[in-house]
Amino acid sequence: MEKPSKSDVITLAIGAAAALLGAAFLKSKTAHKLAVHSVAGGMRIKDNALRKVETIREEAQDIYEEARRESGVPLRCCCEEEAVQEEPEGEI
């Protein structure tokens, strides 16, 4: 087994120091505030996106209803079953 080089030891020491500093930072109030701010921003983005989706859905429904009235097609209940004509088997 080879002896670790000086650069390997330095890299290990820097990595350990970064881990210790990172752990200390994550426990700090600054990190907590940053995390809360980030999550709050994400929640605002989600809320805005949901509102926009709802607006698009309402506008699409309005367009559908207007087109249905213009075409004269009656509104069908979603629970009504359409008559399905089955083709006899064996005939093409």
N, C-alpha and C positions, 0 to 999 in steps of 0.2 A: 504494500500500500504506500502510495506516495504521500510525502509531507505536503500539506496545503501551502500554496504560494502566499506571498505577502498580500497580493491583490485579492485573493480569496478571503483572507482573514479580514481585510479592510472592508470588503463588500459585505461580509457577514456582520461586522460591527455596525456598519451604516444601516443595514436592514433591521437589526435589532433595535437600534436607536429610533429609527423611523416607526417601528411597531410600538415602542413605548410612548413616543410622542403622539402617535395616532390614537392610541388608547386613551391617553390623557385628554386629548382634544375632544374625543367623542363623549367624554364625561363632563365636559365644560358646559357652561351656560350658553356660550356662543354657539356651540354645535347644536344644542337643544333648540335655541331660537332659530337657527338656520333650518333645522329639520321641520319645525313647526311652520315656519314661513313657506317652505317648499311644499309641504302637504296642503296647506291652506290654498296656495296658488293652484295646485292640481285640482283641488275641490272646486275652485271658482271656474277653471277651464271646463271641468266636467259639467257643472251646472249650466254654463253658457251653451255648451254643445247640446245638452238635452233640451234646452229651450228652443234652440234653432231647429232641432229635429222635429219638435212638436209643431213649430210654426210651419215647416215644410209639409208635415203630415196634414195639417189643417188646410193649407192652400191646395194640396193635391186632392183632398176630399171635396173642397169647393169646386174645383175644376171638374172632377168626376160627376158631381151632382148636376152642374150646369150642362155638361155634355149629355148626360142621361136625359135631362128634361128636353134639351134641344133635339135629340134623336127620337124621342117618343118611346124609348124602351122602358117598360115598367120596372119598377124596383122589385126585386125578388128577395124574399127572406132567405137568409143563409141556411136555415134549417129545412127548406123545401128541397126535396130530392128531384133531380131531373129525370125524366123518363129516358132510360138507356135502352136503346134497341140493340139486342144481341143478334149477331150474325150466326146463322146455323153453321155448325162445325162441318168441315169437309168441303164447303162450297167456297169458291174464290170469286 
